[in-house]
Amino acid sequence: MILLRRDNVTYARREEIFSKDIITIDELAELLDTNYQEAARAMRNIKRRFDRYPHLGKLHVEDYKAYFDIKDDNPRYYQTKENGGFLNV
């Protein structure tokens, strides 16, 4: 099971990663706060269910969001005026 641990990734860095269409294994490791091997395993698990970008070592951002059921309008994951800034999950 993959845990969503976002303790060490700043909002700015997360925004930078999600502003692109593709996530690399290194970026996934940052998002999950884990090492390269665990991130690669997580990427394989995500790609088993969602695979919009069928290239090794790269994952489409929408596949990541779909796997973790992240909605673009969910203030838990994005900085808004209503929540007073980004909240760690």
C-alpha positions as a Markdown table, in Angstrom:
| # | Residue | x | y | z |
|---|---|---|---|---|
| 1 | Met | 0.0 | 0.0 | 0.0 |
| 2 | Ile | 1.3 | 3.4 | -0.9 |
| 3 | Leu | 1.1 | 6.1 | 1.8 |
| 4 | Leu | 0.7 | 9.7 | 0.9 |
| 5 | Arg | 3.5 | 11.4 | 2.8 |
| 6 | Arg | 4.1 | 15.0 | 1.8 |
| 7 | Asp | 6.1 | 16.2 | 4.7 |
| 8 | Asn | 9.2 | 17.5 | 2.9 |
| 9 | Val | 7.8 | 18.8 | -0.4 |
| 10 | Thr | 6.9 | 22.5 | -0.3 |
| 11 | Tyr | 3.8 | 23.9 | -2.0 |
| 12 | Ala | 5.9 | 25.7 | -4.6 |
| 13 | Arg | 7.8 | 22.5 | -5.5 |
| 14 | Arg | 4.5 | 20.5 | -5.7 |
| 15 | Glu | 3.0 | 23.2 | -7.9 |
| 16 | Glu | 6.1 | 23.0 | -10.1 |
| 17 | Ile | 5.7 | 19.3 | -10.5 |
| 18 | Phe | 2.0 | 19.4 | -11.2 |
| 19 | Ser | 2.4 | 22.2 | -13.7 |
| 20 | Lys | 3.9 | 19.8 | -16.2 |
| 21 | Asp | 2.1 | 16.9 | -17.9 |
| 22 | Ile | 4.7 | 14.2 | -16.9 |
| 23 | Ile | 6.1 | 13.1 | -13.6 |
| 24 | Thr | 9.5 | 11.3 | -13.4 |
| 25 | Ile | 10.4 | 8.7 | -10.9 |
| 26 | Asp | 12.6 | 11.2 | -9.0 |
| 27 | Glu | 9.7 | 13.6 | -8.8 |
| 28 | Leu | 7.3 | 10.8 | -7.6 |
| 29 | Ala | 9.9 | 9.9 | -4.9 |
| 30 | Glu | 9.7 | 13.6 | -3.8 |
| 31 | Leu | 5.9 | 13.6 | -3.7 |
| 32 | Leu | 5.7 | 10.3 | -1.8 |
| 33 | Asp | 8.7 | 11.2 | 0.4 |
| 34 | Thr | 10.4 | 7.9 | -0.4 |
| 35 | Asn | 13.5 | 6.5 | -2.2 |
| 36 | Tyr | 13.9 | 5.8 | -5.9 |
| 37 | Gln | 13.1 | 2.1 | -5.7 |
| 38 | Glu | 9.9 | 2.6 | -3.8 |
| 39 | Ala | 8.8 | 5.4 | -6.2 |
| 40 | Ala | 9.5 | 3.1 | -9.2 |
| 41 | Arg | 7.3 | 0.4 | -7.6 |
| 42 | Ala | 4.6 | 3.0 | -6.9 |
| 43 | Met | 4.8 | 4.1 | -10.5 |
| 44 | Arg | 4.4 | 0.5 | -11.8 |
| 45 | Asn | 1.3 | 0.1 | -9.5 |
| 46 | Ile | -0.2 | 3.3 | -10.8 |
| 47 | Lys | 0.5 | 2.4 | -14.4 |
| 48 | Arg | -1.2 | -1.0 | -14.0 |
| 49 | Arg | -4.5 | 0.9 | -13.5 |
| 50 | Phe | -3.9 | 4.1 | -15.4 |
| 51 | Asp | -1.5 | 4.6 | -18.3 |
| 52 | Arg | -2.0 | 7.6 | -20.5 |
| 53 | Tyr | 1.7 | 7.9 | -21.2 |
| 54 | Pro | 3.1 | 4.5 | -22.0 |
| 55 | His | 6.8 | 5.3 | -21.5 |
| 56 | Leu | 9.1 | 3.7 | -18.9 |
| 57 | Gly | 10.0 | 5.9 | -15.9 |
| 58 | Lys | 7.4 | 8.6 | -16.7 |
| 59 | Leu | 3.8 | 9.0 | -15.5 |
| 60 | His | 1.1 | 11.4 | -16.7 |
| 61 | Val | 0.0 | 13.8 | -13.9 |
| 62 | Glu | -3.7 | 12.9 | -14.5 |
| 63 | Asp | -2.8 | 9.2 | -13.8 |
| 64 | Tyr | -1.3 | 10.2 | -10.5 |
| 65 | Lys | -4.4 | 12.3 | -9.6 |
| 66 | Ala | -6.7 | 9.5 | -10.7 |
| 67 | Tyr | -4.9 | 6.8 | -8.7 |
| 68 | Phe | -5.0 | 8.9 | -5.5 |
| 69 | Asp | -8.4 | 10.2 | -6.2 |
| 70 | Ile | -7.2 | 13.9 | -6.2 |
| 71 | Lys | -9.8 | 16.3 | -7.5 |
| 72 | Asp | -8.6 | 19.6 | -8.9 |
| 73 | Asp | -11.1 | 21.5 | -6.9 |
| 74 | Asn | -10.2 | 19.8 | -3.6 |
| 75 | Pro | -8.7 | 22.5 | -1.2 |
| 76 | Arg | -6.8 | 19.8 | 0.7 |
| 77 | Tyr | -4.3 | 19.5 | -2.1 |
| 78 | Tyr | -4.1 | 23.1 | -3.3 |
| 79 | Gln | -3.5 | 26.5 | -1.7 |
| 80 | Thr | -6.7 | 28.6 | -1.5 |
| 81 | Lys | -7.9 | 31.6 | 0.4 |
| 82 | Glu | -10.5 | 29.4 | 2.1 |
| 83 | Asn | -8.0 | 27.1 | 3.7 |
| 84 | Gly | -5.5 | 29.8 | 4.5 |
| 85 | Gly | -2.8 | 28.1 | 2.5 |
| 86 | Phe | -1.7 | 24.6 | 1.7 |
| 87 | Leu | -2.6 | 21.9 | 4.3 |
| 88 | Asn | -0.4 | 18.8 | 4.7 |
| 89 | Val | -2.4 | 15.6 | 4.3 |
